[in-house]
Amino acid sequence: MIKRTLCFSNPAYLSLKNAQMVIKLPEVEKADVAELIKAEAVRTIPIEDIGVVVLDNRQITITQGLAESLLENNCAIITCDSTHLPVGLMLPLCGNTTQSERFRAQIDASLPLKKQLWQQTVQCKIRNQAAVLQNTRNAIVKNMLVWAGEVKSGDSDNLEGRAAAYYWRNLFPDILGFTRDREGVPPNNLLNYGYAILRAVVARALVGSGLLPTLGIHHHNRYNAYCLADDIMEPYRPYVDALVCQLVADGHLTEELTVELKRELLQIPTLDVVINGKRSPLMIAVSMTTASLQKCYAGEIRKIVYPSIPL
């Protein structure tokens, strides 16, 4: 089942009643109008239908009961800062009935296994980047496909970095001096927002698969609570890039993250991807990826299931 992604950009009262998220508008609640009008303005959404909640306004009130219910249903709650960029992520502590067993397998994973998993991850990422370049810019990508095939265990030659340099140099050729930088010129702001949504989807799926998002296979920053999410989302980033390319082509090259732009980027969990030869919504595909990762840690399989963008 595809879970809904909800974004609240205006003041709102969010509470829980009968396993439903109850949404009330402060201006209606405080207005001197009939109770019938207030009741008609209330909206409800089943908790079980929600996968990601984005809180993007400082005048949002959310009850503890609602937050607890959302987390119990493995929902990711994202909070945004004053610039409307995601700054915090809340996830459930328990997401699987055999969690301690899976934690142990993850912690005990050997270095050779983690290097092999990172090799697979980088290979898939570079191939997907090549597909985006060819499909959106009709750029030469034979070199990237060669690099993908030459990635060694652990990517000891840093072919990911070489491919990234070529990729970003050619992805937005009409934007003078564009570089991928979190603080850089647009459309870096769109990429930042899209990646934050993707990161939340991946972290949520990892918890649902009984894994610790903190313990990465490659990323290991001591201050990063989501190293594994940053690892696993790498082959999915090109889907965000392709969406941003389309937004830029449609004339949305702006420093302001408008409601319209956020609405477009919030579609990321429902984007169509191809995984195991079949089409699937990105959110479902991510769950397949994290489930396969758990099996790799358990020694049941040796390969992570990742999506592929057709060339």
C-alpha positions as CSV (number, residue, x, y, z in Angstrom):
1,M,0.0,0.0,0.0
2,I,1.3,3.5,-0.9
3,K,1.4,5.7,2.1
4,R,0.4,9.4,1.9
5,T,2.9,12.2,2.2
6,L,1.3,15.2,4.0
7,C,2.8,18.7,4.1
8,F,1.5,21.4,6.4
9,S,2.7,24.9,5.3
10,N,0.0,26.9,7.1
11,P,-1.0,27.2,10.8
12,A,-2.9,24.1,11.9
13,Y,-4.0,22.2,14.9
14,L,-3.2,18.5,14.5
15,S,-4.7,15.9,16.9
16,L,-5.8,12.3,17.2
17,K,-9.3,10.9,17.4
18,N,-10.5,7.4,16.6
19,A,-7.2,6.4,14.9
20,Q,-7.6,9.4,12.6
21,M,-5.5,12.6,12.3
22,V,-7.8,15.5,12.9
23,I,-6.9,18.7,11.1
24,K,-8.3,22.0,12.3
25,L,-7.5,25.6,11.1
26,P,-6.8,28.1,13.9
27,E,-8.4,31.0,12.0
28,V,-11.7,29.0,11.8
29,E,-11.5,27.8,15.4
30,K,-11.0,31.3,16.7
31,A,-13.5,32.9,14.5
32,D,-16.9,33.9,15.8
33,V,-18.9,31.5,13.6
34,A,-21.4,28.8,14.1
35,E,-20.2,25.4,15.4
36,L,-21.6,23.8,12.3
37,I,-19.2,25.9,10.1
38,K,-16.3,24.9,12.3
39,A,-17.2,21.2,12.1
40,E,-17.4,21.4,8.3
41,A,-13.9,22.9,8.2
42,V,-12.4,19.9,10.1
43,R,-10.6,17.3,8.0
44,T,-9.6,13.7,9.1
45,I,-7.2,11.2,7.6
46,P,-6.7,7.6,8.8
47,I,-3.3,7.2,10.6
48,E,-2.7,3.9,8.7
49,D,-2.7,5.8,5.4
50,I,0.1,8.2,6.4
51,G,3.8,7.5,5.6
52,V,5.4,11.0,5.9
53,V,4.3,14.2,7.6
54,V,6.1,17.5,6.9
55,L,5.6,20.3,9.4
56,D,6.6,23.5,7.6
57,N,5.1,26.3,9.8
58,R,6.0,27.5,13.2
59,Q,2.4,27.9,14.1
60,I,1.5,24.2,13.9
61,T,0.4,22.5,17.1
62,I,0.6,18.7,17.2
63,T,-0.5,16.7,20.1
64,Q,1.6,14.0,21.8
65,G,-1.1,11.5,21.2
66,L,-1.0,12.1,17.5
67,A,2.8,12.0,17.4
68,E,2.8,8.7,19.3
69,S,0.2,7.1,17.0
70,L,2.1,8.2,13.8
71,L,5.3,6.7,15.1
72,E,3.6,3.5,16.1
73,N,2.5,3.2,12.5
74,N,6.1,3.7,11.3
75,C,5.5,7.2,10.0
76,A,8.3,9.7,9.5
77,I,7.8,13.2,10.9
78,I,9.8,16.0,9.3
79,T,10.2,19.5,10.7
80,C,11.4,22.4,8.6
81,D,13.3,25.6,9.5
82,S,12.6,29.2,8.8
83,T,13.8,28.8,5.2
84,H,11.3,26.0,4.7
85,L,14.1,23.3,4.4
86,P,13.8,20.1,6.4
87,V,15.9,20.3,9.6
88,G,14.7,17.4,11.8
89,L,13.4,13.9,11.4
90,M,11.5,11.8,14.0
91,L,11.3,8.0,13.5
92,P,10.0,5.1,15.7
93,L,12.4,3.3,17.9
94,C,10.9,-0.1,17.2
95,G,9.8,-1.1,13.7
96,N,10.1,-4.9,13.5
97,T,9.2,-7.8,15.8
98,T,12.7,-9.4,15.5
99,Q,14.6,-6.1,15.8
100,S,17.3,-7.1,18.3
101,E,18.2,-10.1,16.2
102,R,18.5,-7.9,13.1
103,F,20.4,-5.3,14.9
104,R,23.0,-7.9,15.9
105,A,23.3,-9.2,12.3
106,Q,23.8,-5.6,11.1
107,I,26.4,-4.8,13.8
108,D,28.3,-8.0,13.2
109,A,28.4,-7.5,9.4
110,S,32.0,-8.1,8.1
111,L,34.0,-5.4,6.4
112,P,34.3,-7.4,3.2
113,L,30.5,-7.7,3.1
114,K,30.0,-3.9,3.6
115,K,32.6,-3.2,0.9
116,Q,30.7,-5.4,-1.5
117,L,27.4,-3.8,-0.6
118,W,28.9,-0.3,-1.2
119,Q,30.3,-1.5,-4.5
120,Q,26.8,-2.5,-5.6
121,T,25.4,0.7,-4.4
122,V,27.9,2.9,-6.3
123,Q,27.5,0.9,-9.5
124,C,23.8,1.3,-9.5
125,K,24.0,5.0,-8.6
126,I,26.4,5.7,-11.5
127,R,24.3,3.8,-14.0
128,N,21.1,5.7,-12.9
129,Q,23.0,9.0,-13.1
130,A,24.1,8.0,-16.7
131,A,20.5,7.3,-17.6
132,V,19.3,10.7,-16.3
133,L,22.1,12.5,-18.2
134,Q,21.2,10.7,-21.4
135,N,17.4,11.0,-21.0
136,T,17.4,14.6,-20.0
137,R,20.4,16.1,-21.8
138,N,21.3,13.6,-24.5
139,A,24.8,13.7,-23.1
140,I,27.6,11.2,-23.7
141,V,27.5,8.6,-21.0
142,K,29.7,5.8,-22.3
143,N,32.4,6.9,-19.9
144,M,30.0,6.7,-16.9
145,L,28.9,3.2,-17.9
146,V,32.6,2.1,-18.1
147,W,33.2,3.6,-14.7
148,A,30.2,1.8,-13.2
149,G,31.6,-1.5,-14.5
150,E,35.1,-0.7,-13.1
151,V,33.9,0.0,-9.5
152,K,35.9,-2.2,-7.1
153,S,35.0,-3.5,-3.7
154,G,34.5,-0.5,-1.4
155,D,35.0,1.8,-4.4
156,S,38.7,2.1,-3.6
157,D,39.3,4.2,-6.7
158,N,36.5,6.7,-5.8
159,L,34.8,6.3,-9.2
160,E,31.7,7.6,-7.5
161,G,33.4,11.0,-7.1
162,R,34.7,11.0,-10.7
163,A,31.3,10.2,-12.0
164,A,29.7,12.8,-9.8
165,A,32.0,15.5,-11.2
166,Y,31.1,14.7,-14.8
167,Y,27.4,14.3,-13.9
168,W,26.9,17.7,-12.2
169,R,29.0,19.4,-14.8
170,N,26.6,18.3,-17.5
171,L,23.2,18.1,-15.8
172,F,22.5,21.8,-15.7
173,P,24.7,23.2,-18.6
174,D,22.6,26.3,-19.0
175,I,23.2,27.5,-15.4
176,L,26.6,29.2,-15.5
177,G,29.1,27.8,-13.0
178,F,26.6,25.4,-11.4
179,T,28.0,23.1,-8.7
180,R,26.2,20.8,-6.4
181,D,26.4,22.6,-3.1
182,R,23.9,22.6,-0.3
183,E,24.3,26.4,0.0
184,G,24.7,26.9,-3.7
185,V,22.5,28.7,-6.3
186,P,19.2,27.2,-7.4
187,P,18.2,24.6,-8.2
188,N,20.3,23.4,-5.2
189,N,17.4,24.4,-3.0
190,L,15.1,22.1,-4.9
191,L,17.6,19.2,-4.7
192,N,18.0,19.8,-1.0
193,Y,14.3,19.6,-0.4
194,G,13.8,16.6,-2.6
195,Y,16.7,14.7,-1.0
196,A,15.4,15.4,2.5
197,I,12.0,13.8,1.5
198,L,13.9,10.9,0.0
199,R,16.0,10.5,3.1
200,A,13.0,10.3,5.3
201,V,11.4,7.7,3.1
202,V,14.5,5.6,3.2
203,A,15.0,6.0,7.0
204,R,11.4,5.0,7.5
205,A,11.9,1.8,5.4
206,L,15.1,0.9,7.2
207,V,13.3,1.1,10.6
208,G,10.5,-1.0,9.1
209,S,13.0,-3.6,8.1
210,G,14.4,-3.8,11.6
211,L,17.7,-2.0,10.9
212,L,19.5,0.8,12.5
213,P,19.6,3.9,10.3
214,T,22.7,5.1,12.2
215,L,25.1,2.3,11.2
216,G,26.1,2.8,7.6
217,I,27.9,0.5,5.2
218,H,30.0,3.4,4.0
219,H,29.0,6.7,5.6
220,H,30.3,6.9,9.2
221,N,30.1,10.5,10.4
222,R,29.9,10.4,14.2
223,Y,27.4,13.2,14.2
224,N,25.1,11.7,11.5
225,A,22.2,9.7,12.9
226,Y,21.2,8.5,9.5
227,C,24.4,7.1,7.9
228,L,22.7,4.0,6.5
229,A,19.9,6.0,5.0
230,D,22.5,8.2,3.3
231,D,24.1,5.0,1.9
232,I,20.9,3.4,0.6
233,M,19.4,6.5,-0.9
234,E,22.3,7.0,-3.3
235,P,20.9,5.0,-6.2
236,Y,17.6,6.8,-5.7
237,R,19.0,10.3,-5.9
238,P,18.9,10.4,-9.7
239,Y,15.1,10.1,-9.5
240,V,15.0,13.4,-7.6
241,D,17.5,14.9,-10.0
242,A,15.3,14.0,-13.0
243,L,12.3,15.6,-11.3
244,V,14.2,18.7,-10.6
245,C,15.5,18.9,-14.2
246,Q,11.9,18.8,-15.3
247,L,10.9,21.6,-12.9
248,V,13.8,23.7,-14.2
249,A,12.8,23.0,-17.8
250,D,9.3,24.2,-16.9
251,G,10.7,27.5,-15.7
252,H,10.9,26.9,-11.9
253,L,14.4,28.2,-11.3
254,T,13.8,30.3,-8.2
255,E,15.2,30.8,-4.8
256,E,11.8,30.6,-3.3
257,L,10.3,27.2,-2.4
258,T,6.8,27.9,-3.3
259,V,3.8,25.8,-2.3
260,E,3.6,24.6,-5.9
261,L,7.2,23.5,-6.0
262,K,6.9,21.7,-2.6
263,R,3.7,20.0,-3.9
264,E,5.7,18.7,-6.9
265,L,8.6,17.5,-4.8
266,L,6.3,15.8,-2.3
267,Q,5.4,13.4,-5.2
268,I,8.8,11.8,-4.8
269,P,7.5,8.8,-2.8
270,T,5.0,8.0,-5.5
271,L,7.4,8.3,-8.5
272,D,7.4,5.3,-10.8
273,V,10.6,3.2,-10.6
274,V,11.6,-0.1,-12.2
275,I,12.8,-2.7,-9.7
276,N,13.2,-6.4,-10.3
277,G,12.0,-5.7,-13.9
278,K,8.6,-4.4,-12.7
279,R,7.2,-0.9,-12.2
280,S,6.6,0.2,-8.6
281,P,6.1,3.4,-6.6
282,L,9.4,4.6,-5.1
283,M,8.2,4.2,-1.6
284,I,7.4,0.5,-2.2
285,A,10.7,0.0,-4.0
286,V,12.6,1.5,-1.1
287,S,11.0,-1.1,1.2
288,M,12.1,-3.8,-1.2
289,T,15.6,-2.5,-1.1
290,T,15.8,-2.3,2.7
291,A,14.3,-5.8,3.0
292,S,17.0,-7.1,0.7
293,L,19.7,-5.3,2.7
294,Q,18.5,-7.0,5.9
295,K,18.7,-10.4,4.1
296,C,22.3,-9.5,3.1
297,Y,23.2,-8.9,6.7
298,A,21.5,-12.2,7.7
299,G,23.6,-14.1,5.1
300,E,20.5,-15.1,3.1
301,I,21.5,-13.3,-0.1
302,R,24.6,-11.4,-1.4
303,K,23.0,-8.6,-3.4
304,I,20.9,-5.6,-2.6
305,V,17.8,-5.0,-4.8
306,Y,18.0,-1.6,-6.3
307,P,15.9,0.2,-9.0
308,S,17.3,1.0,-12.4
309,I,16.5,3.9,-14.8
310,P,16.2,2.6,-18.4
311,L,18.7,4.2,-20.8
